[in-house]
Amino acid sequence: MGYLKRRIIEDMEPTEYELARRWIPVSERLPEPWVSVLVSVYEYVFVGCVATDGGWRDCRHETLQGVTHWQPLPSPPDEAT
């Protein structure tokens, strides 16, 4: 990548969408309780997990250990017309 292109990319401010889609460390903040999110556990990603008052649960309501990051679920696609 050329110097000018790299400088332009480095100087770009993240968009609102990029900020909303970034992986959020659990040490920074947690999602609202019982709201489905994506979570990262080691090198795996789990879909539809929720934070509870005392930890994390997957879509089968089993306890998850080792969650380090999370992000909101993407919006569903628009219906085809």
Secondary structure, DSSP 8 states (H G I E B T S, - for coil): --HHHHHHHHH----HHHHHHS-EETTT----TT--EEEEETTEEEEEEEE-SSSEE-TTS-EE--EEEEEE---------
